[in-house]
Amino acid sequence: MSDNVGLSTPRGSGTSGYVQRNLAHMKPRDRDRDRDRDRGAPYPRDLDHLKHRQRQPDKGILEHDRKREVEVKVFELRDQLEDEGVEEDEIDRRCDALRKELRERMTDSAPRKVLKSHQVHELAEAKIKESERLRSALKISKDYEEGGHWRRQEERLRKALDRQDEPARRDSR
């Protein structure tokens, strides 16, 4: 044993006594390492970092998934028609017609479907739409800021106190 690490003796422990470091240990991330190092704060000082920000879906990925769904259905039709022995020109014509129909249906309305946890962009898009519906149903303005009412009330109180203090300052001069 060296450097007071591990067991004083491996006897009776059922191990060889070999000490190795924990490779699964993850160190916490430091956002502003230089700023917070002196203070020793494990969290950001300003609370704006803690506000919830809605994750924005990647439009390119969403569009790609929609186009992929269309092409999968077209490919299934093509495969079925080839198995039936339909001529190549007829297959192309039917596939183009199906593709056109599915793209029109895709742009008209998106059907509700059950989303899986790995579909993060679709989930984010659905969450934004749900939040927008809720906001419009409750008639909440788009520029609403959480806690804004209390800030405005506090500002009004400060102004009222300042108005009360002004006559007292004038009289003391």
BELSUL-V690428 format. One line per field, one symbol per residue. phi: phi as a letter, one per 40 degrees, with the letter a starting at -180 (. if undefined). Layout:
phi = ???
This chain:
phi = .bffbgccaccgcgbcgcbbcccccbcccbcbdccccccgccbcccccccccbcccccccccccccccdccccccccdccccccgcccccccccccccdcccccccccacccbcccccccccccccccccccccccccfcccccbcgccccccccccccccccccdccccccc
